[in-house]
Amino acid sequence: MSPDDSSLQPEPPPAKRRGGRPRSLAADVRTATIGVRVSAAEYDALRAKAGAMAMTPAQWLREAALTRRLPAPPVAAINREQYAELGRLAANLNQLTRLANEGQRVTIANDLLGRLSYEVSRLRLGLLGASLTPDTDARASK
């Protein structure tokens, strides 16, 4: 063999690539399992909804659970009672405000009536777990 013959040797084959899908980031790997039992009819409904979205039932349930708003929790009985009482107070304030707007003599200042009405509304909504919108805040503060 001459020195030129070694350059004619075939190159070693490239390293064999591993098959399969690429590894996910450690933070994206799902390791916990939640078991949910459903009836046959419920399972069929889940499969139909998932199929319409081109998803598996597990993907559809995950998306539905993590991205949709849940209904508000039930309001406590004491809050409902207070809400009703505040409603009666608000009605009285509304009557006084109407009398003042009609020009009848009322011993409470109009600004105070407006502020009281606003506070009652804010408190009522707070008892329900809601809040006034910016539009409502602007109207009530006038």
Summary of the structure (lengths in Angstrom):
residues: 142
radius of gyration: 34.3
end to end distance: 102.6
largest distance: 122.9
contacts: 241
relative contact order: 0.07
helix: 58%
strand: 0%
